[in-house]
């Protein structure tokens, strides 16, 4: 069952943040991840407008998504944004049969 890594971010230092974003596609690829949306056009329909970059990545499984996030390679890349270049909220959610909202 696929899983989705959903992130909302705010870039504070574009130069340092780019060091992170340059590394991430190769890392997620090693875990079978496929970027579905990254930094494209968006419209906030409800909620705070703190974030201005939205990312959705599909993985083949929940375990693969968690393993990618917890990998040493991702941790090394994330240092660039975690040192103040950006603020991010990440969530991994398992896909599958939708239940009524």
MMTF fields as JSON, N, C-alpha, C and O atoms, coordinates in Angstrom:
{
  "mmtfVersion": "1.0.0",
  "mmtfProducer": "UNKNOWN",
  "numBonds": 403,
  "numAtoms": 404,
  "numGroups": 101,
  "numChains": 1,
  "numModels": 1,
  "chainsPerModel": [1],
  "groupsPerChain": [101],
  "chainIdList": ["A"],
  "bondAtomList": [4, 2, 8, 6, 12, 10, 16, 14, 20, 18, 24, 22, 28, 26, 32, 30, 36, 34, 40, 38, 44, 42, 48, 46, 52, 50, 56, 54, 60, 58, 64, 62, 68, 66, 72, 70, 76, 74, 80, 78, 84, 82, 88, 86, 92, 90, 96, 94, 100, 98, 104, 102, 108, 106, 112, 110, 116, 114, 120, 118, 124, 122, 128, 126, 132, 130, 136, 134, 140, 138, 144, 142, 148, 146, 152, 150, 156, 154, 160, 158, 164, 162, 168, 166, 172, 170, 176, 174, 180, 178, 184, 182, 188, 186, 192, 190, 196, 194, 200, 198, 204, 202, 208, 206, 212, 210, 216, 214, 220, 218, 224, 222, 228, 226, 232, 230, 236, 234, 240, 238, 244, 242, 248, 246, 252, 250, 256, 254, 260, 258, 264, 262, 268, 266, 272, 270, 276, 274, 280, 278, 284, 282, 288, 286, 292, 290, 296, 294, 300, 298, 304, 302, 308, 306, 312, 310, 316, 314, 320, 318, 324, 322, 328, 326, 332, 330, 336, 334, 340, 338, 344, 342, 348, 346, 352, 350, 356, 354, 360, 358, 364, 362, 368, 366, 372, 370, 376, 374, 380, 378, 384, 382, 388, 386, 392, 390, 396, 394, 400, 398],
  "bondOrderList": [1, 1, 1, 1, 1, 1, 1, 1, 1, 1, 1, 1, 1, 1, 1, 1, 1, 1, 1, 1, 1, 1, 1, 1, 1, 1, 1, 1, 1, 1, 1, 1, 1, 1, 1, 1, 1, 1, 1, 1, 1, 1, 1, 1, 1, 1, 1, 1, 1, 1, 1, 1, 1, 1, 1, 1, 1, 1, 1, 1, 1, 1, 1, 1, 1, 1, 1, 1, 1, 1, 1, 1, 1, 1, 1, 1, 1, 1, 1, 1, 1, 1, 1, 1, 1, 1, 1, 1, 1, 1, 1, 1, 1, 1, 1, 1, 1, 1, 1, 1],
  "groupList": [{"groupName": "UNK", "atomNameList": ["N", "CA", "C", "O"], "elementList": ["N", "C", "C", "O"], "formalChargeList": [0, 0, 0, 0], "bondAtomList": [1, 0, 2, 1, 3, 2], "bondOrderList": [1, 1, 2], "singleLetterCode": "X", "chemCompType": "L-PEPTIDE LINKING"}],
  "groupTypeList": [0, 0, 0, 0, 0, 0, 0, 0, 0, 0, 0, 0, 0, 0, 0, 0, 0, 0, 0, 0, 0, 0, 0, 0, 0, 0, 0, 0, 0, 0, 0, 0, 0, 0, 0, 0, 0, 0, 0, 0, 0, 0, 0, 0, 0, 0, 0, 0, 0, 0, 0, 0, 0, 0, 0, 0, 0, 0, 0, 0, 0, 0, 0, 0, 0, 0, 0, 0, 0, 0, 0, 0, 0, 0, 0, 0, 0, 0, 0, 0, 0, 0, 0, 0, 0, 0, 0, 0, 0, 0, 0, 0, 0, 0, 0, 0, 0, 0, 0, 0, 0],
  "groupIdList": [1, 2, 3, 4, 5, 6, 7, 8, 9, 10, 11, 12, 13, 14, 15, 16, 17, 18, 19, 20, 21, 22, 23, 24, 25, 26, 27, 28, 29, 30, 31, 32, 33, 34, 35, 36, 37, 38, 39, 40, 41, 42, 43, 44, 45, 46, 47, 48, 49, 50, 51, 52, 53, 54, 55, 56, 57, 58, 59, 60, 61, 62, 63, 64, 65, 66, 67, 68, 69, 70, 71, 72, 73, 74, 75, 76, 77, 78, 79, 80, 81, 82, 83, 84, 85, 86, 87, 88, 89, 90, 91, 92, 93, 94, 95, 96, 97, 98, 99, 100, 101],
  "secStructList": [7, 7, 3, 3, 3, 3, 3, 3, 3, 3, 3, 1, 7, 2, 2, 2, 2, 2, 2, 2, 2, 2, 2, 2, 2, 2, 2, 2, 2, 2, 6, 6, 7, 3, 3, 3, 3, 3, 1, 7, 7, 7, 7, 7, 7, 1, 1, 7, 7, 7, 7, 7, 3, 3, 3, 3, 3, 3, 3, 1, 1, 2, 2, 2, 2, 2, 2, 2, 2, 6, 1, 2, 2, 2, 2, 2, 2, 2, 2, 2, 0, 0, 0, 0, 0, 3, 3, 3, 3, 3, 3, 3, 3, 3, 7, 1, 1, 7, 7, 7, 7],
  "xCoordList": [0.853, 0.0, 0.897, 1.822, 0.642, 1.5, 1.325, 0.33, 2.315, 2.266, 2.732, 3.45, 2.319, 2.613, 3.311, 2.87, 4.393, 5.15, 4.648, 4.849, 4.008, 3.429, 4.163, 4.256, 4.673, 5.435, 4.955, 4.569, 4.995, 4.744, 6.004, 6.538, 6.48, 7.719, 7.669, 6.855, 8.581, 8.791, 10.295, 11.05, 10.723, 12.149, 12.599, 12.051, 13.594, 14.146, 15.459, 15.787, 16.202, 17.482, 17.537, 17.849, 17.233, 17.115, 18.416, 18.374, 19.549, 20.835, 21.094, 21.437, 20.932, 21.15, 20.068, 20.362, 18.838, 17.741, 17.95, 17.607, 18.508, 18.768, 19.789, 19.724, 20.716, 21.674, 20.926, 21.318, 19.86, 19.005, 18.211, 18.22, 17.526, 16.66, 17.447, 16.897, 18.704, 19.523, 19.824, 20.009, 19.875, 20.221, 19.015, 19.14, 17.877, 16.728, 16.202, 15.894, 16.079, 15.527, 16.287, 15.658, 17.585, 18.367, 18.137, 18.113, 17.97, 17.74, 16.386, 16.285, 15.353, 14.021, 13.934, 13.203, 14.667, 14.682, 15.224, 14.769, 16.18, 16.752, 15.739, 15.919, 14.677, 13.636, 12.356, 11.3, 12.451, 11.295, 10.341, 9.216, 10.761, 9.896, 9.76, 10.69, 8.594, 8.296, 7.628, 6.586, 8.234, 7.675, 6.417, 6.454, 5.315, 4.054, 3.811, 3.223, 4.262, 4.124, 5.273, 5.597, 5.891, 7.021, 7.134, 7.626, 6.678, 6.872, 6.051, 6.368, 5.01, 4.179, 3.156, 3.168, 2.289, 1.22, 0.326, 0.058, -0.135, -0.987, -1.964, -1.803, -2.959, -3.928, -4.328, -4.861, -4.082, -4.473, -5.97, -6.474, -6.664, -8.122, -8.589, -9.662, -7.764, -8.125, -6.864, -6.023, -6.727, -5.573, -4.584, -4.793, -3.502, -2.523, -1.765, -1.607, -1.302, -0.55, 0.95, 1.665, 1.426, 2.832, 3.715, 4.842, 3.221, 4.026, 3.731, 2.608, 4.74, 4.546, 5.144, 5.28, 5.491, 6.002, 5.395, 5.426, 4.849, 4.141, 4.692, 4.912, 4.91, 5.556, 4.761, 4.36, 4.534, 3.886, 4.761, 5.045, 5.186, 6.034, 5.36, 4.966, 5.231, 4.641, 5.744, 6.728, 5.573, 6.488, 5.716, 4.492, 6.412, 5.715, 5.082, 4.167, 5.564, 5.006, 5.275, 6.131, 4.532, 4.728, 6.14, 6.814, 6.577, 7.899, 9.013, 10.003, 8.86, 9.878, 9.955, 11.045, 8.799, 8.781, 9.453, 10.236, 9.15, 9.751, 11.254, 12.045, 11.645, 13.072, 13.828, 14.951, 13.232, 13.862, 14.052, 15.143, 12.998, 13.084, 14.128, 14.834, 14.229, 15.16, 16.557, 17.422, 16.794, 18.082, 19.192, 18.93, 20.419, 21.555, 21.72, 22.097, 21.439, 21.583, 20.594, 20.961, 19.333, 18.351, 18.699, 18.579, 19.124, 19.511, 20.635, 20.627, 21.598, 22.715, 22.22, 22.674, 21.296, 20.748, 19.904, 19.968, 19.113, 18.2, 18.921, 18.33, 20.186, 20.966, 20.94, 20.882, 20.983, 20.993, 19.743, 19.843, 18.573, 17.361, 17.115, 16.531, 17.547, 17.319, 18.185, 17.911, 19.206, 20.058, 19.505, 20.24, 18.212, 17.578, 17.214, 16.569, 17.613, 17.308, 15.836, 15.332, 15.144, 13.73, 13.018, 13.633, 11.708, 10.849, 9.969, 9.4, 9.859, 9.122, 8.256, 8.638, 7.099, 6.244, 6.128, 5.763, 6.435, 6.365, 5.388, 5.298, 4.663, 3.803, 3.862, 3.941, 3.823, 3.737, 2.402, 2.073, 1.639, 0.308, 0.182, 0.559, -0.355, -0.544, -1.766, -2.81, -1.624, -2.735, -3.602, -3.446, -4.484, -5.346, -6.784, -7.089, -7.647, -9.083, -9.496, -9.243, -10.111, -10.549, -11.763, -12.667, -11.755, -12.919, -13.657, -13.045, -14.941, -15.7, -15.133, -14.714, -15.126, -14.616, -15.668, -15.444],
  "yCoordList": [-1.176, 0.0, 1.236, 1.321, 2.185, 3.374, 4.253, 4.17, 5.089, 6.08, 7.401, 7.436, 8.474, 9.811, 10.634, 10.706, 11.24, 12.149, 13.529, 13.953, 14.214, 15.526, 16.551, 16.406, 17.573, 18.587, 19.982, 20.253, 20.846, 22.278, 22.98, 22.671, 23.913, 24.575, 26.077, 26.608, 26.71, 28.151, 28.325, 27.866, 28.981, 29.161, 30.493, 31.544, 30.438, 31.641, 32.073, 33.259, 31.132, 31.402, 30.519, 29.332, 31.098, 30.331, 29.636, 28.53, 30.245, 29.655, 28.381, 27.348, 28.447, 27.274, 26.217, 25.022, 26.643, 25.701, 24.921, 23.741, 25.568, 24.901, 23.78, 22.783, 23.921, 22.841, 21.581, 20.465, 21.766, 20.669, 20.107, 18.899, 20.976, 20.496, 19.872, 19.057, 20.229, 19.595, 18.136, 17.325, 17.794, 16.44, 15.501, 14.297, 16.039, 15.218, 14.318, 13.16, 14.764, 13.863, 12.538, 11.487, 12.563, 11.331, 10.429, 9.206, 11.03, 10.249, 9.562, 8.365, 10.301, 9.676, 8.622, 7.641, 8.811, 7.82, 6.479, 5.431, 6.505, 5.258, 4.461, 3.261, 5.119, 4.449, 4.26, 3.97, 4.422, 4.237, 5.4, 5.266, 6.552, 7.727, 8.411, 8.426, 8.974, 9.708, 11.029, 11.042, 12.13, 13.448, 13.669, 13.595, 13.938, 14.229, 15.73, 16.203, 16.47, 17.932, 18.502, 18.006, 19.553, 20.177, 21.633, 21.945, 22.504, 23.927, 24.548, 25.647, 23.877, 24.425, 25.429, 25.843, 25.797, 26.744, 26.157, 24.955, 26.996, 26.536, 27.636, 28.798, 27.246, 28.184, 27.637, 26.531, 28.391, 27.972, 28.175, 29.292, 27.097, 27.144, 27.376, 27.932, 26.94, 27.106, 26.899, 26.072, 27.627, 27.47, 28.612, 29.533, 28.545, 29.641, 29.741, 28.752, 30.939, 31.142, 31.244, 31.91, 30.596, 30.625, 29.947, 30.385, 28.896, 28.121, 28.527, 28.912, 28.44, 28.851, 27.859, 28.167, 26.696, 25.638, 24.329, 24.033, 23.558, 22.332, 21.184, 21.318, 20.051, 18.916, 17.655, 17.425, 16.837, 15.539, 14.512, 14.642, 13.486, 12.438, 11.099, 10.81, 10.292, 8.963, 7.923, 7.932, 7.036, 5.921, 4.622, 4.609, 3.531, 2.262, 1.717, 0.896, 2.166, 1.698, 2.727, 3.601, 2.598, 3.442, 3.246, 4.207, 1.979, 1.656, 2.292, 2.768, 2.303, 2.92, 4.424, 4.995, 5.066, 6.508, 6.841, 7.787, 6.07, 6.301, 6.029, 6.78, 4.958, 4.633, 5.749, 6.076, 6.33, 7.444, 8.622, 9.186, 8.995, 10.143, 9.918, 10.849, 8.686, 8.368, 7.993, 7.682, 8.017, 7.587, 8.589, 9.786, 8.11, 9.003, 10.015, 11.162, 9.594, 10.511, 11.669, 12.82, 11.371, 12.439, 13.346, 14.567, 12.761, 13.565, 14.531, 15.684, 14.063, 14.925, 16.063, 17.199, 15.765, 16.809, 17.805, 19.01, 17.3, 18.15, 19.149, 20.146, 18.897, 19.836, 21.23, 22.225, 21.308, 22.617, 23.424, 24.626, 22.799, 23.568, 23.67, 24.651, 22.681, 22.695, 23.723, 24.053, 24.226, 25.259, 26.658, 27.641, 26.75, 28.052, 28.444, 29.472, 27.647, 27.996, 27.82, 28.397, 27.026, 26.814, 26.219, 25.681, 26.332, 25.715, 24.723, 25.05, 23.52, 22.472, 21.689, 21.447, 21.305, 20.335, 19.149, 19.312, 17.961, 16.738, 15.769, 15.673, 15.058, 13.978, 12.875, 13.149, 11.642, 10.508, 9.842, 9.512, 9.648, 9.061, 7.896, 7.991, 6.805, 5.628, 5.828, 6.293, 5.475, 5.565, 4.319, 3.505, 4.189, 3.007, 3.416, 4.532, 2.509, 2.744, 3.947, 3.988, 4.897, 6.093, 5.781, 5.048, 6.349, 6.223, 7.554, 8.591, 7.548, 8.813, 9.811, 9.442, 11.044, 12.117, 12.486, 13.371],
  "zCoordList": [0.0, 0.0, 0.0, 0.807, -0.881, -0.924, 0.303, 1.023, 0.515, 1.589, 1.005, 0.006, 1.632, 1.132, 2.207, 3.354, 1.806, 2.653, 2.243, 1.106, 3.151, 2.87, 3.727, 4.946, 3.085, 3.815, 3.44, 2.303, 4.431, 4.236, 4.694, 5.759, 3.904, 4.306, 4.068, 3.314, 4.753, 4.613, 4.494, 5.351, 3.444, 3.189, 3.775, 3.444, 4.641, 5.262, 4.607, 4.605, 4.059, 3.403, 2.161, 2.251, 1.005, -0.241, -0.639, -1.179, -0.392, -0.781, 0.02, -0.554, 1.337, 2.181, 1.952, 1.956, 1.755, 1.536, 0.239, 0.166, -0.78, -2.055, -1.891, -2.61, -0.972, -0.707, -0.258, -0.599, 0.498, 0.943, -0.236, -0.471, -0.976, -2.056, -3.206, -3.947, -3.372, -4.405, -4.067, -4.974, -2.801, -2.368, -2.245, -2.466, -1.903, -1.544, -2.676, -2.394, -3.922, -4.953, -5.072, -5.205, -5.03, -5.102, -3.906, -4.039, -2.741, -1.523, -1.575, -1.304, -1.918, -1.949, -3.044, -2.902, -4.129, -5.201, -4.736, -5.195, -3.84, -3.308, -2.496, -2.284, -2.042, -1.256, -2.06, -1.497, -3.367, -4.234, -4.249, -4.732, -3.728, -3.673, -5.019, -5.825, -5.244, -6.477, -6.098, -5.443, -6.512, -6.2, -7.039, -8.267, -6.364, -7.049, -7.155, -8.127, -6.159, -6.169, -5.363, -4.283, -5.897, -5.189, -5.609, -6.693, -4.749, -4.973, -6.084, -6.539, -6.53, -7.604, -7.102, -5.943, -7.996, -7.678, -6.597, -6.594, -5.683, -4.593, -4.209, -4.58, -3.471, -2.898, -1.539, -1.446, -0.5, 0.848, 0.976, 0.852, 1.222, 1.313, 2.749, 2.986, 3.699, 5.101, 5.92, 5.568, 6.986, 7.86, 7.716, 6.926, 8.487, 8.495, 7.181, 6.465, 6.876, 5.629, 5.891, 5.143, 6.939, 7.317, 6.271, 6.038, 5.644, 4.714, 3.272, 2.947, 2.416, 1.031, 0.032, -1.152, 0.507, -0.367, 0.13, 1.325, -0.793, -0.431, -1.265, -2.469, -0.599, -1.233, -0.931, 0.21, -1.958, -1.791, -2.502, -3.693, -1.757, -2.308, -2.036, -0.906, -3.075, -2.926, -2.767, -3.506, -1.807, -1.574, -1.744, -1.609, -2.038, -2.223, -0.939, -0.999, 0.209, 1.481, 2.578, 2.441, 3.649, 4.822, 5.367, 5.739, 5.409, 5.948, 5.118, 5.674, 3.804, 2.94, 3.185, 3.209, 3.368, 3.622, 4.946, 5.028, 5.979, 7.296, 7.236, 7.806, 6.549, 6.427, 5.715, 6.099, 4.694, 3.989, 4.935, 5.015, 5.647, 6.554, 7.64, 8.029, 8.129, 9.204, 8.724, 9.543, 7.424, 6.883, 7.205, 7.328, 7.34, 7.553, 6.416, 6.654, 5.192, 4.048, 4.153, 3.916, 4.508, 4.647, 5.823, 5.721, 6.932, 8.096, 7.737, 8.168, 6.95, 6.54, 5.649, 5.784, 4.743, 3.865, 4.65, 4.406, 5.594, 6.358, 7.246, 7.659, 7.544, 8.359, 7.742, 8.464, 6.412, 5.746, 6.073, 6.314, 6.088, 6.39, 7.886, 8.348, 8.647, 10.092, 10.811, 11.965, 10.166, 10.767, 10.54, 10.632, 10.244, 10.107, 8.695, 8.492, 7.7, 6.302, 5.982, 5.018, 6.787, 6.531, 7.725, 8.646, 7.679, 8.681, 7.939, 6.898, 8.467, 7.761, 8.733, 9.878, 8.26, 8.945, 8.004, 6.84, 8.498, 7.702, 8.341, 9.565, 7.505, 7.97, 6.918, 5.721, 7.374, 6.463, 6.729, 7.869, 5.668, 5.801, 4.825, 3.657, 5.336, 4.498, 3.615, 4.074, 2.351, 1.414, 1.51, 2.42, 0.593, 0.574, 0.4, -0.021, 0.724, 0.587, 1.426, 2.63, 0.805, 1.517, 2.381, 1.982, 3.553, 4.43, 4.421, 4.166, 4.69, 4.685, 5.687, 6.784, 5.303, 6.164, 7.184, 8.01]
}
